[in-house]
Structures are given as structure tokens and as C-alpha cells.
Amino acid sequence: MKIKNYDVDEKKILFPLLGVAFLLRLIFIIETTGTPFVSNLFSDSRIYMDYASRMVDSGDWIGNEPFFMAPVYPYMLALLKLIFGDSTYIVRLLQVLISTISILFIYWSAKNYFNKNVAFIAAAIATFYDSYIFYSGIIFSETLQIFVFAVLIYKFSEKNKFSDKFHWLKIGLLFGLAALLRANILLFYPVLMLYIFTSKKEFSKYSIKKVQLASFLSIGVVLIILPVTIRNVAVLGETVLITSNGGINFYIGNNAEAPGVFVTPKNFDFSSDMSGKYYASKLLGRTVTASEASAYWYDKSLDYLKKDPMGFVSLFGKKLMLFFDSEEFPQSSILDMDFYSKNYSKLLNLPLIPYSIIVISFIFGFLLLINYPKRDNILLLLILTYIISSALFFVNGRFRLGITPAIIIISAFSINQIFEIVKLKQLKKIQAPLIVVGIFVVVSYFLINKPKYTDYDAYLQLGDIAQTQENYDQAVYYYNRSIVLDDRYLTFINLGNTFAKKRDYKNALSAFAEAEKRNDKDYLLFFNRGIVYSQVGDYNKALESYEKALELKPEFSPVFRNIGIIYFVSEKYEDAKYYFNKFLQVSKDEQTNALVRQDLQTIEKRLNGEN
């Protein structure tokens, strides 16, 4: 990339904006350093970091499972860990730099598509956009996504290079990289190919030239994606293009009870079975692979489509509206800007630019572009395709961030056009767009049924952190705050475990009883309750609880050992021997197995009359 020359206005406006952008993001990571959810990673952040750590610690950079989540980010984390050690601060600092550079590409793109004034507005929006600031300090791939999409959009804006086959090779490489970060962009590939072959305005009229450009684009995409596919085939023996999470994500967004946003699936433990592979295996009565599980969940959603096509279409329409909604629809309040602004960040309480302002001005600008002589069809098709592909799954605030560089550019165009129209007193030009935007606001804010969010899971995780740190009183406080917001059974289980560690067995049993009222199918509930009954010496009730746990999960090995211990201390050695042997049949924990073998030796001695 050639070094660009900047005029006086750019030096006076753009460079200070970039400085402010960097400073805002730096302040955010400084003020949130040491906060619970930065020091203790959860959800996708934990998965990314654990995967990166496994690669570095084991030296195995290939793995033995197909990628479940987008692979680029964990590899970036692994490289940083290899160079700088185990430091989330370095990761966040790099993301601050990446986020700031993204603004530069947004500026260049807006300048190419429109003019310098639009570019300044776009850069200002990106500088003060609250989500950009927030995610630059969170261990997520979104900041990297935004950067790659911003560079890709910039390459699309270089119209003067469209006849250069190597320019399209670069676009293909960036396209492939973007797909490794957010796979739904792949839906744009056939759209772009079709546009190349049908457009008479931007591409050569000669078919052979179009074939050449399309071929170089395709080569670039394949060069990036094919190694990932080959790697997945090598470890699985089946074809997984990029990741194996498509099926479960499609099901989460498309079933009879789906609200259009992420909701943890019912009937199985999503935290330990994020692909739904083990639950699918249970339902099918056989062990399934990652690709088979994905296909199973796709089929479940397609069954819903066949049974209720109008419901499917209605849900899809709702998701299209939710994509433009001001709510972030976070997977968890752990990742919610509002929770951070209330508890950890003064910066986020400043009057920053929210998504609602950007999206309303985007819709207005999109309508103005319909009759705009210099509109860019590729940019508009990219935006539309991304929105549609997102709505095919479920809506999540951070999942729409990839396309926001393009949305910001249209938003900036809209603001600039409004000023121009008002200045020229041509208000009739904005009457129709204003009416459409007004209708959108009414429908979005007053007619669409949206899920309600609370901070229950943030307090649940804060309780877990406090319990891990053996600060049991604080853990009880956080769990009770979580219960007030949403009295879920899992919170009661964790509360019971905390009381047990405090040796407050009465309250522990009370909490477990409340958990059972809400869900009597969780084997860990009965296992933990059995431990408490054992500790208070009520072995009969302990055995009842353990038997219930075995009924729910017959191969859960710790239950066999605990039952064996009860019979051992009760001097029922034959029964103890039976359960210890059952434990050894299913346990893979060699350290614990050695202890159980010692207990069996002790039993044999006592059965033989030895001391």
C-alpha cells in the first residue's frame, strides 16, 4: 500500500480524531483492568483463550477436532501468548491499535465512495461509537473482524483498480480472511460473482476479462479457506468447510420457541455441549461426529420450516427488524455494555454514539442512495447480503459489528446529505425517507416483541468468581442478587454448594430443595445434595440422592465412589467393594483410581480379619 498524502484539513481533523480514538480505547482498557470479567474470562472469551493456551503449551497447533468457532482469533491469541506470555493486557492493547487503524480505512473508503466531508463524518462516528470502544477492550474477535471488513470495503472502494486481476486476488484473500472470522459473509460470494458477470457499468464488457477477474477473486478466497477445510477433514474424516457450529446456531435462531436472538437451548447443558453433539447422540441413540451433529440441528430447523412456513417467515422478518434495533441482545450480561457502564466504566457513561443513531441515519441514507447517481452497488449488496445472512441465524449485537464499517459510511453520507439538502432548502427530497424512518421507529420500538434482559447471569458469574476465591459471604451475596432478578435452578445449586463450603448445611439443603423445584433432572444437584447429607451423617438420604444422580447419569463415576465410601464407613464392606469396582470400571482419573484401589485392599484385609 502506497503512503498517502494528506492535505491540511486531513492533518487538522483526521489525525486528532485518530488520537482521540486511541485515547478513548486506552482509557477503557485501563479503567477495566482488574475487573472481574477481564481477570476471569467467561463464555467465548474463555474458549478462545483456552484454545490458544493449549496450542502454546502442547505445541500442537493443528488439534484433533474440527474448528467449532472462527479459528483466526485463537491463533492470534496463541501467537501473542508465545511472544509476550500470558497477558490479556497485551491483547487488549493490540486491539486498541487495530480499532484505531480501522477508522483510517473507514475514512479512506468513505472518501473514495463519496467525498472528504463524508469521510470526516464517518471517521468521527467510528471514533465515538460506543461498541467499537467497548469491544476493543474485550477478549473477542469483533475488533479484528471490524478491521478486516474495513480493509475489504476499502479495496472495494478502489474502483480505478477494478480492471487489475491482482486487485481482485487481494479482495479474494481479504474475503477469505473475513469468512474465517464471520462465515456468513460467504453468502455474498455468489452475489458478487453474479454482479461481476452482469454489471456493464463497472466491469469490462468482454466476458473473458470478467472470467479472469472472477477467477482471481475465487483463487484468493480458496487460498485462505482451503487449508482450514483440509485441516478439518484431516482431523475428522468428514468435510467441515470452516466451523462445525452452523447447525446448532441455525437451530437456536429457527425453532418454534425461538425469539430471534440468542437463547440457551432447552433440554441439554449448552455450557458443556455447545455444538449439541452429545445431546444429538443421545437422541439418535448413537455417537455422532461434529458434522453429523451440525446436520442434525439443521434438519431440526428445516422440519420447523416445513411444519410452519409462515411462522418461519414471520420469525425471519422479526430478525430483520431486530438487526436494526438499538438493543445489543447480548448472549450474557457479562458481555453487556450497560452492565460495564453501571459497574466498571465511567467512560461508557459519556455521551458516546450508540448504534441507534447510526442505524437510523443509515436507513435514511440508504433511501437517499436509491436515486443517487454515484451509488456503489457492491457496497449496498454487501450490506444487504450480510443482514440477510445474519437474520437466517439469530441476532446478536456483536455479530452485526463486522458490517458496521459499511453501515457507518452510509450513515455519514446520510448526515452530510441532510446538511446539504437543508442548506439548499430542498426539503421535499427528505420527506419520503423521513416517513419511512418514522414508520421503522414506531414498528421497532413499539410493535416488535423483544426479549427482556436482566443482569442475573452477571451476578451468577460474580458469585462463581467469589466462590473460586473462597470469598463465600460475597458469593452468597451475588447469588442472592442473581436470584432476585431471575430465580434459576443453577443459581440455587451454586448457592447450595457455597453454603456447604461454609458448613452451613441447613441453608445448603434448603437451596438444593429450591433448585429441585425448578429442575429435577440435573444429576449434579442430587450428587451435591448427597455430599451434604453425607457430611451431616444422614447416610440414608445421601444414598437416595446418589441413586437419583445415577438414574439421571448412569456412568457418572464419582457417584459410585461416594456410595462406596458410605458403605465403607458403615462397615458394609461387600457393598463398598461392589461400588468401588464399579467406579474403577468407568473412571479415567488414574490418581483417584489409585486411592480407590488402596481402599479395596483395606476392605480385603478387613474381610479376611486383618487389621
C-alpha positions as CSV (number, residue, x, y, z in Angstrom):
1,M,0.0,0.0,0.0
2,K,1.4,3.4,-1.0
3,I,1.9,6.1,1.6
4,K,-0.9,8.5,1.2
5,N,-0.6,12.3,1.0
6,Y,-2.8,14.2,3.4
7,D,-3.9,17.8,2.9
8,V,-4.1,20.5,5.6
9,D,-7.8,19.7,6.5
10,E,-7.0,16.0,7.0
11,K,-4.0,16.8,9.2
12,K,-6.1,19.1,11.3
13,I,-9.2,16.9,11.6
14,L,-8.3,13.2,10.8
15,F,-5.2,12.9,12.8
16,P,-6.6,14.4,16.0
17,L,-9.6,12.1,15.6
18,L,-7.4,9.1,15.4
19,G,-5.5,10.3,18.5
20,V,-8.8,10.8,20.4
21,A,-10.0,7.3,19.3
22,F,-6.8,5.7,20.6
23,L,-7.0,7.6,23.9
24,L,-10.7,6.7,24.5
25,R,-10.0,3.0,23.9
26,L,-6.9,3.1,26.0
27,I,-8.8,4.7,28.9
28,F,-11.4,2.0,28.7
29,I,-8.9,-0.8,29.0
30,I,-7.1,0.9,31.8
31,E,-10.2,1.5,33.9
32,T,-11.4,-2.1,33.3
33,T,-8.1,-3.8,34.1
34,G,-8.5,-6.0,37.1
35,T,-12.3,-6.0,36.9
36,P,-13.9,-9.5,37.4
37,F,-14.8,-10.3,33.8
38,V,-11.4,-9.2,32.5
39,S,-9.4,-11.0,35.1
40,N,-11.7,-14.1,34.9
41,L,-12.7,-14.8,31.3
42,F,-16.1,-16.4,30.5
43,S,-18.0,-17.7,27.6
44,D,-16.4,-17.3,24.1
45,S,-13.5,-15.3,25.6
46,R,-12.6,-18.3,27.8
47,I,-12.9,-20.7,24.9
48,Y,-10.7,-18.6,22.7
49,M,-8.0,-18.1,25.4
50,D,-8.1,-21.8,26.5
51,Y,-7.7,-22.9,22.9
52,A,-4.8,-20.5,22.4
53,S,-3.1,-21.8,25.6
54,R,-3.5,-25.4,24.6
55,M,-1.7,-24.7,21.3
56,V,1.2,-22.9,23.0
57,D,1.5,-25.3,26.0
58,S,1.2,-28.5,24.0
59,G,3.0,-27.4,20.8
60,D,0.1,-28.9,18.9
61,W,-1.1,-26.2,16.6
62,I,-3.3,-28.5,14.5
63,G,-5.6,-30.0,17.1
64,N,-7.8,-33.1,16.9
65,E,-11.3,-31.7,16.5
66,P,-12.8,-29.6,13.7
67,F,-13.0,-25.9,14.4
68,F,-16.1,-25.1,16.4
69,M,-15.6,-21.4,16.4
70,A,-13.9,-19.0,14.0
71,P,-10.2,-20.0,14.0
72,V,-8.3,-16.8,13.2
73,Y,-8.7,-15.1,16.6
74,P,-7.4,-18.0,18.8
75,Y,-4.4,-18.3,16.6
76,M,-3.7,-14.6,17.0
77,L,-4.0,-15.0,20.8
78,A,-1.7,-18.0,20.7
79,L,1.0,-16.0,18.8
80,L,0.7,-13.2,21.3
81,K,1.0,-15.6,24.2
82,L,4.0,-17.2,22.6
83,I,5.7,-13.8,22.2
84,F,4.6,-11.9,25.3
85,G,3.4,-14.6,27.7
86,D,0.1,-14.9,29.3
87,S,-1.1,-11.3,29.3
88,T,-4.6,-10.2,28.4
89,Y,-3.4,-6.6,28.7
90,I,-1.2,-7.0,25.6
91,V,-4.1,-8.5,23.6
92,R,-6.4,-5.6,24.6
93,L,-3.7,-3.0,23.8
94,L,-3.2,-4.5,20.4
95,Q,-6.9,-4.4,19.8
96,V,-6.9,-0.7,20.7
97,L,-4.4,-0.1,18.0
98,I,-6.3,-2.3,15.5
99,S,-9.6,-0.5,16.3
100,T,-7.9,2.9,15.7
101,I,-6.4,1.8,12.4
102,S,-9.8,0.5,11.3
103,I,-11.0,4.1,11.5
104,L,-8.4,5.1,9.0
105,F,-9.7,2.5,6.5
106,I,-13.3,3.7,7.1
107,Y,-12.1,7.2,6.3
108,W,-10.3,6.2,3.1
109,S,-13.3,4.1,2.0
110,A,-15.8,6.9,2.6
111,K,-13.6,9.4,0.8
112,N,-13.4,7.0,-2.3
113,Y,-17.1,6.3,-2.3
114,F,-18.3,9.9,-1.7
115,N,-16.1,12.8,-0.6
116,K,-13.8,14.2,2.1
117,N,-16.7,15.6,4.2
118,V,-18.5,12.3,4.3
119,A,-15.1,10.7,5.2
120,F,-14.6,13.1,8.2
121,I,-18.1,12.3,9.5
122,A,-17.5,8.5,9.1
123,A,-14.2,8.8,11.0
124,A,-15.9,10.8,13.8
125,I,-18.7,8.2,14.1
126,A,-16.2,5.4,14.3
127,T,-14.1,7.3,16.8
128,F,-17.0,7.7,19.3
129,Y,-19.1,4.6,18.5
130,D,-19.6,3.0,21.9
131,S,-19.4,-0.6,20.7
132,Y,-16.1,0.0,19.0
133,I,-14.7,1.3,22.2
134,F,-16.2,-1.5,24.3
135,Y,-15.1,-4.4,22.2
136,S,-11.6,-3.1,21.7
137,G,-11.1,-3.9,25.4
138,I,-12.9,-7.3,25.4
139,I,-11.2,-10.6,24.5
140,F,-13.4,-11.2,21.5
141,S,-12.7,-11.4,17.7
142,E,-15.0,-8.5,16.9
143,T,-12.3,-5.8,16.7
144,L,-10.3,-8.0,14.4
145,Q,-13.4,-8.6,12.3
146,I,-14.1,-4.9,12.0
147,F,-10.6,-4.3,10.8
148,V,-10.6,-7.0,8.1
149,F,-14.1,-5.9,6.9
150,A,-12.9,-2.3,6.8
151,V,-9.9,-3.2,4.7
152,L,-12.1,-5.3,2.4
153,I,-14.5,-2.4,2.0
154,Y,-11.6,-0.1,1.2
155,K,-10.5,-2.5,-1.5
156,F,-14.0,-2.5,-3.0
157,S,-13.9,1.3,-2.9
158,E,-10.8,1.4,-5.2
159,K,-12.8,1.5,-8.4
160,N,-9.9,2.6,-10.5
161,K,-8.2,-0.8,-9.9
162,F,-11.2,-3.0,-10.9
163,S,-9.6,-4.0,-14.2
164,D,-6.5,-5.3,-12.4
165,K,-6.7,-9.0,-11.8
166,F,-4.3,-8.8,-8.9
167,H,-6.5,-6.3,-7.2
168,W,-9.3,-9.0,-7.2
169,L,-6.8,-11.5,-5.9
170,K,-6.3,-9.2,-2.9
171,I,-10.0,-8.8,-2.5
172,G,-10.4,-12.6,-2.6
173,L,-7.7,-13.1,0.1
174,L,-9.4,-10.5,2.3
175,F,-12.8,-12.1,1.6
176,G,-11.5,-15.5,2.7
177,L,-10.0,-14.0,5.9
178,A,-13.3,-12.2,6.6
179,A,-15.1,-15.6,6.2
180,L,-12.8,-17.2,8.7
181,L,-13.9,-14.5,11.2
182,R,-17.6,-14.3,10.3
183,A,-18.6,-17.1,8.0
184,N,-22.0,-15.7,7.0
185,I,-20.2,-13.3,4.6
186,L,-19.8,-16.3,2.3
187,L,-23.3,-15.8,1.1
188,F,-22.0,-12.6,-0.6
189,Y,-19.6,-14.6,-2.7
190,P,-22.2,-15.9,-5.3
191,V,-23.9,-12.4,-5.2
192,L,-20.6,-10.8,-6.0
193,M,-19.8,-13.3,-8.8
194,L,-23.2,-12.7,-10.3
195,Y,-22.7,-8.9,-10.2
196,I,-19.3,-9.2,-11.9
197,F,-20.8,-11.1,-14.8
198,T,-23.9,-9.0,-15.2
199,S,-22.7,-5.4,-14.4
200,K,-22.0,-3.3,-17.5
201,K,-21.0,-0.2,-15.7
202,E,-18.1,-1.2,-13.5
203,F,-16.6,-4.2,-15.4
204,S,-15.3,-4.9,-18.8
205,K,-17.9,-5.7,-21.4
206,Y,-15.7,-8.6,-22.6
207,S,-16.7,-11.9,-21.0
208,I,-13.1,-13.3,-21.0
209,K,-12.0,-10.3,-18.8
210,K,-14.8,-10.9,-16.4
211,V,-13.9,-14.6,-16.2
212,Q,-10.3,-13.6,-15.4
213,L,-11.3,-11.2,-12.6
214,A,-13.8,-13.7,-11.1
215,S,-11.1,-16.4,-11.3
216,F,-8.6,-14.3,-9.4
217,L,-11.2,-13.4,-6.8
218,S,-12.0,-17.1,-6.3
219,I,-8.4,-18.1,-6.1
220,G,-7.9,-15.6,-3.3
221,V,-10.9,-17.0,-1.4
222,V,-9.8,-20.6,-1.9
223,L,-6.2,-19.9,-0.8
224,I,-7.4,-18.8,2.6
225,I,-10.3,-21.2,3.3
226,L,-9.0,-24.4,1.7
227,P,-6.2,-25.0,4.3
228,V,-8.8,-24.8,7.1
229,T,-11.1,-27.2,5.3
230,I,-8.2,-29.6,4.7
231,R,-7.3,-29.4,8.3
232,N,-10.9,-30.2,9.4
233,V,-11.1,-33.1,7.0
234,A,-7.7,-34.4,8.3
235,V,-8.8,-34.4,12.0
236,L,-12.4,-35.5,11.4
237,G,-12.5,-37.5,8.2
238,E,-15.5,-35.5,7.1
239,T,-15.9,-32.2,5.3
240,V,-16.4,-29.2,7.5
241,L,-15.8,-26.1,5.5
242,I,-14.8,-23.7,8.3
243,T,-16.6,-24.5,11.6
244,S,-19.0,-27.1,12.9
245,N,-21.3,-24.7,14.8
246,G,-23.5,-23.8,11.9
247,G,-26.2,-26.4,12.7
248,I,-26.7,-25.5,16.4
249,N,-26.6,-21.8,15.7
250,F,-29.2,-22.2,12.9
251,Y,-31.4,-24.2,15.3
252,I,-31.1,-21.6,18.1
253,G,-32.4,-19.0,15.6
254,N,-35.0,-21.2,13.9
255,N,-37.3,-23.2,16.0
256,A,-40.9,-22.9,17.3
257,E,-39.8,-21.2,20.5
258,A,-37.0,-19.0,19.1
259,P,-37.3,-15.3,19.9
260,G,-34.9,-14.2,17.2
261,V,-32.0,-13.6,19.5
262,F,-29.6,-16.0,21.3
263,V,-31.4,-18.1,24.0
264,T,-29.7,-21.1,25.5
265,P,-31.3,-24.2,24.1
266,K,-33.5,-26.2,26.5
267,N,-33.1,-29.9,27.4
268,F,-29.3,-30.0,27.3
269,D,-26.3,-28.4,29.0
270,F,-25.2,-25.9,26.5
271,S,-22.2,-24.8,28.6
272,S,-20.6,-28.3,28.2
273,D,-22.2,-29.2,24.9
274,M,-22.0,-26.1,22.8
275,S,-22.3,-27.9,19.5
276,G,-25.2,-30.0,20.7
277,K,-23.2,-33.1,19.7
278,Y,-23.7,-35.1,22.8
279,Y,-27.4,-34.3,23.0
280,A,-27.9,-35.3,19.4
281,S,-26.0,-38.5,20.1
282,K,-28.4,-39.2,23.0
283,L,-31.5,-38.6,20.8
284,L,-30.2,-40.6,17.9
285,G,-29.0,-43.5,20.1
286,R,-25.5,-43.4,18.7
287,T,-22.3,-41.4,18.8
288,V,-22.3,-38.7,16.1
289,T,-19.5,-36.6,14.7
290,A,-19.3,-32.8,14.8
291,S,-20.6,-32.6,11.2
292,E,-23.3,-35.1,11.8
293,A,-24.5,-33.1,14.8
294,S,-24.5,-29.9,12.8
295,A,-26.6,-31.7,10.1
296,Y,-29.0,-33.0,12.7
297,W,-29.7,-29.4,14.0
298,Y,-30.1,-28.1,10.5
299,D,-32.6,-30.8,9.9
300,K,-34.5,-29.9,13.1
301,S,-34.8,-26.3,11.9
302,L,-35.9,-27.4,8.4
303,D,-38.6,-29.6,10.0
304,Y,-39.8,-26.4,11.7
305,L,-39.8,-24.6,8.3
306,K,-41.9,-27.4,6.7
307,K,-44.4,-27.6,9.6
308,D,-44.8,-23.9,10.0
309,P,-43.6,-22.0,6.9
310,M,-45.5,-18.8,7.8
311,G,-44.0,-18.9,11.3
312,F,-40.5,-19.3,9.9
313,V,-41.1,-16.3,7.5
314,S,-42.6,-14.2,10.3
315,L,-39.6,-15.0,12.6
316,F,-37.2,-14.1,9.8
317,G,-38.9,-10.8,9.3
318,K,-38.7,-10.2,13.0
319,K,-35.0,-10.9,13.0
320,L,-34.5,-8.4,10.1
321,M,-36.1,-5.8,12.3
322,L,-34.1,-6.8,15.3
323,F,-30.9,-6.4,13.3
324,F,-31.6,-2.7,13.2
325,D,-32.8,-2.5,16.8
326,S,-31.0,-0.3,19.4
327,E,-30.7,-3.2,21.8
328,E,-27.4,-5.2,21.8
329,F,-29.1,-8.5,22.6
330,P,-26.0,-9.9,24.4
331,Q,-25.6,-13.6,24.9
332,S,-24.9,-12.7,28.5
333,S,-24.9,-9.6,30.7
334,I,-21.3,-10.4,31.3
335,L,-20.8,-9.0,27.8
336,D,-23.3,-6.2,28.2
337,M,-22.1,-2.6,27.8
338,D,-24.8,-1.4,30.2
339,F,-23.5,-3.7,32.9
340,Y,-20.0,-2.4,32.4
341,S,-21.2,1.2,32.4
342,K,-23.0,0.7,35.6
343,N,-20.3,-1.1,37.4
344,Y,-16.8,-0.7,35.8
345,S,-16.5,2.1,33.3
346,K,-17.1,5.8,33.7
347,L,-16.1,6.3,30.1
348,L,-19.1,4.4,28.8
349,N,-21.3,6.8,30.7
350,L,-20.1,9.7,28.4
351,P,-22.4,10.8,25.6
352,L,-20.9,8.4,23.0
353,I,-22.5,7.5,19.7
354,P,-24.9,4.5,20.1
355,Y,-26.0,2.0,17.4
356,S,-29.5,3.5,17.3
357,I,-28.2,6.9,15.9
358,I,-26.0,5.1,13.4
359,V,-28.7,2.7,12.2
360,I,-31.4,5.4,11.8
361,S,-29.1,7.6,9.8
362,F,-28.1,4.5,7.8
363,I,-31.7,3.7,6.9
364,F,-32.2,7.4,5.9
365,G,-29.0,7.3,3.8
366,F,-29.9,4.0,2.2
367,L,-33.2,5.5,0.9
368,L,-31.4,8.6,-0.3
369,L,-28.9,6.4,-2.3
370,I,-31.7,4.8,-4.3
371,N,-31.8,7.9,-6.6
372,Y,-28.1,8.9,-6.0
373,P,-26.3,8.8,-9.4
374,K,-22.9,7.7,-7.9
375,R,-24.2,5.0,-5.6
376,D,-22.0,1.9,-5.2
377,N,-23.9,-1.3,-5.8
378,I,-21.3,-3.6,-4.5
379,L,-21.3,-1.8,-1.1
380,L,-25.1,-1.9,-0.9
381,L,-25.2,-5.6,-2.0
382,L,-22.6,-6.5,0.7
383,I,-24.7,-4.8,3.4
384,L,-27.9,-6.4,2.3
385,T,-26.4,-9.8,2.0
386,Y,-24.8,-9.6,5.4
387,I,-28.0,-8.5,7.0
388,I,-30.0,-11.3,5.4
389,S,-27.4,-14.0,6.2
390,S,-27.3,-12.8,9.9
391,A,-31.1,-12.9,10.1
392,L,-31.1,-16.5,8.8
393,F,-29.5,-17.4,12.2
394,F,-30.1,-15.2,15.2
395,V,-29.5,-11.5,16.0
396,N,-26.7,-10.5,18.4
397,G,-25.2,-7.1,18.8
398,R,-21.6,-8.2,18.4
399,F,-22.3,-10.4,15.4
400,R,-23.5,-7.4,13.4
401,L,-20.3,-5.4,14.1
402,G,-18.5,-6.9,11.1
403,I,-20.6,-4.9,8.6
404,T,-20.7,-1.7,10.7
405,P,-17.8,-0.1,8.7
406,A,-20.1,-0.1,5.7
407,I,-23.1,1.0,7.7
408,I,-21.1,3.9,9.2
409,I,-20.1,5.1,5.7
410,I,-23.8,5.2,4.6
411,S,-24.7,6.8,7.9
412,A,-22.1,9.5,7.3
413,F,-23.3,10.0,3.8
414,S,-26.8,10.5,5.2
415,I,-25.8,13.1,7.7
416,N,-23.8,15.0,5.0
417,Q,-26.7,14.9,2.6
418,I,-29.2,16.2,5.2
419,F,-26.9,19.2,5.8
420,E,-26.7,19.8,2.0
421,I,-30.4,19.5,1.5
422,V,-31.3,21.8,4.3
423,K,-28.7,24.3,3.2
424,L,-30.2,24.3,-0.3
425,K,-33.7,24.3,1.1
426,Q,-34.7,21.2,-0.9
427,L,-36.7,19.6,1.9
428,K,-39.0,17.7,-0.4
429,K,-36.1,15.3,-1.1
430,I,-36.1,14.1,2.5
431,Q,-39.9,13.8,3.1
432,A,-40.3,10.2,1.9
433,P,-37.2,8.9,3.7
434,L,-38.4,10.7,6.9
435,I,-41.7,9.0,6.7
436,V,-40.1,5.5,6.2
437,V,-37.7,6.1,9.1
438,G,-40.6,7.2,11.3
439,I,-42.5,4.1,10.4
440,F,-39.4,2.0,11.2
441,V,-39.0,3.7,14.6
442,V,-42.7,3.1,15.5
443,V,-42.6,-0.6,14.5
444,S,-39.2,-1.3,16.0
445,Y,-39.8,0.4,19.4
446,F,-43.4,-0.2,19.9
447,L,-44.7,-3.2,17.9
448,I,-41.8,-5.7,17.9
449,N,-41.9,-8.1,20.8
450,K,-38.4,-8.2,22.2
451,P,-36.9,-10.4,24.8
452,K,-36.2,-8.9,28.2
453,Y,-32.7,-9.0,29.7
454,T,-31.6,-8.8,33.3
455,D,-28.2,-8.9,34.9
456,Y,-28.9,-12.3,36.6
457,D,-26.1,-14.2,34.8
458,A,-23.5,-11.5,35.5
459,Y,-24.2,-11.8,39.2
460,L,-24.2,-15.6,38.9
461,Q,-20.7,-15.4,37.4
462,L,-19.6,-12.9,40.0
463,G,-20.8,-15.4,42.6
464,D,-18.8,-18.2,40.9
465,I,-15.7,-16.0,40.9
466,A,-16.1,-15.2,44.6
467,Q,-16.6,-18.9,45.4
468,T,-13.5,-19.8,43.5
469,Q,-11.6,-17.2,45.5
470,E,-13.1,-18.7,48.7
471,N,-14.9,-15.5,49.5
472,Y,-18.1,-17.3,50.4
473,D,-20.0,-14.5,52.0
474,Q,-19.6,-12.4,48.9
475,A,-20.6,-15.4,46.7
476,V,-23.8,-15.8,48.7
477,Y,-24.5,-12.1,48.2
478,Y,-24.0,-12.2,44.5
479,Y,-26.1,-15.4,44.1
480,N,-28.9,-13.9,46.0
481,R,-28.8,-10.8,43.8
482,S,-29.0,-13.1,40.8
483,I,-31.9,-15.0,42.2
484,V,-33.9,-11.7,42.8
485,L,-33.5,-11.0,39.1
486,D,-34.2,-14.5,37.8
487,D,-34.5,-17.4,40.2
488,R,-32.9,-20.1,38.0
489,Y,-32.2,-23.6,39.4
490,L,-28.5,-23.4,38.6
491,T,-28.1,-20.4,40.8
492,F,-29.7,-22.3,43.7
493,I,-27.3,-25.2,43.1
494,N,-24.3,-22.9,43.3
495,L,-25.8,-21.2,46.3
496,G,-26.2,-24.6,48.0
497,N,-22.6,-25.5,47.2
498,T,-21.4,-22.2,48.7
499,F,-23.4,-22.8,51.9
500,A,-21.9,-26.3,52.1
501,K,-18.4,-24.9,51.9
502,K,-19.3,-22.5,54.7
503,R,-20.5,-25.6,56.6
504,D,-24.0,-24.1,56.7
505,Y,-25.6,-27.4,55.8
506,K,-29.2,-26.3,56.7
507,N,-29.2,-23.5,54.2
508,A,-27.3,-25.7,51.7
509,L,-30.1,-28.3,51.7
510,S,-32.7,-25.5,51.6
511,A,-31.1,-24.1,48.4
512,F,-30.9,-27.6,46.8
513,A,-34.6,-28.0,47.6
514,E,-35.4,-24.8,45.7
515,A,-33.3,-26.0,42.8
516,E,-35.2,-29.3,42.7
517,K,-38.5,-27.4,42.5
518,R,-37.2,-25.7,39.3
519,N,-35.4,-28.7,37.7
520,D,-35.4,-32.2,39.0
521,K,-33.4,-33.6,36.0
522,D,-30.0,-32.3,36.9
523,Y,-27.7,-35.1,38.2
524,L,-25.2,-32.7,39.8
525,L,-28.0,-31.3,42.0
526,F,-28.6,-34.7,43.6
527,F,-24.9,-35.6,43.7
528,N,-24.1,-32.4,45.6
529,R,-27.0,-32.9,47.9
530,G,-25.8,-36.4,48.6
531,I,-22.4,-35.0,49.6
532,V,-24.1,-32.6,52.1
533,Y,-26.3,-35.4,53.6
534,S,-23.1,-37.5,54.0
535,Q,-21.4,-34.6,55.8
536,V,-24.2,-34.3,58.3
537,G,-24.2,-38.1,58.8
538,D,-27.6,-38.8,57.2
539,Y,-26.4,-41.7,55.0
540,N,-29.9,-43.0,54.0
541,K,-30.8,-39.7,52.4
542,A,-27.3,-39.4,50.9
543,L,-27.8,-42.8,49.3
544,E,-31.2,-41.7,48.0
545,S,-29.7,-38.6,46.4
546,Y,-26.8,-40.6,44.9
547,E,-29.2,-43.2,43.4
548,K,-31.2,-40.3,41.8
549,A,-28.0,-38.9,40.3
550,L,-27.2,-42.4,38.9
551,E,-30.7,-42.7,37.5
552,L,-30.1,-39.4,35.6
553,K,-26.5,-40.1,34.6
554,P,-25.7,-43.8,34.9
555,E,-22.0,-43.5,34.0
556,F,-21.1,-40.6,36.4
557,S,-18.2,-42.3,38.2
558,P,-17.9,-40.0,41.3
559,V,-21.3,-41.3,42.5
560,F,-20.0,-44.9,42.6
561,R,-17.1,-43.8,44.8
562,N,-19.2,-41.8,47.2
563,I,-21.7,-44.6,47.6
564,G,-18.7,-46.9,48.2
565,I,-17.4,-44.6,50.9
566,I,-20.7,-44.6,52.7
567,Y,-20.8,-48.4,52.8
568,F,-17.2,-48.4,53.8
569,V,-17.6,-46.2,56.8
570,S,-20.8,-48.1,57.6
571,E,-18.7,-51.3,57.6
572,K,-20.8,-52.8,54.8
573,Y,-17.7,-54.0,53.0
574,E,-19.2,-56.2,50.3
575,D,-21.4,-53.3,49.2
576,A,-18.5,-50.9,49.4
577,K,-16.4,-53.3,47.3
578,Y,-19.1,-53.5,44.6
579,Y,-19.3,-49.8,44.2
580,F,-15.6,-49.2,44.3
581,N,-15.2,-51.7,41.5
582,K,-18.0,-50.0,39.5
583,F,-16.1,-46.8,39.9
584,L,-12.9,-48.3,38.5
585,Q,-14.8,-49.6,35.5
586,V,-15.8,-46.1,34.4
587,S,-13.2,-43.8,35.9
588,K,-10.3,-42.4,33.8
589,D,-8.8,-40.5,36.7
590,E,-5.7,-42.6,37.5
591,Q,-4.8,-40.6,40.6
592,T,-8.2,-41.2,42.2
593,N,-8.2,-44.8,40.9
594,A,-5.0,-45.4,42.9
595,L,-6.7,-44.2,46.1
596,V,-9.8,-46.4,45.4
597,R,-7.5,-49.5,44.9
598,Q,-6.0,-48.8,48.3
599,D,-9.5,-48.7,49.8
600,L,-10.2,-52.1,48.1
601,Q,-7.0,-53.5,49.6
602,T,-8.1,-52.3,53.0
603,I,-11.6,-53.9,52.5
604,E,-9.9,-57.2,51.6
605,K,-7.8,-57.1,54.7
606,R,-10.9,-56.4,56.9
607,L,-12.9,-59.1,55.2
608,N,-10.0,-61.5,55.9
609,G,-9.9,-60.5,59.6
610,E,-6.8,-58.4,59.3
611,N,-6.3,-55.0,60.9
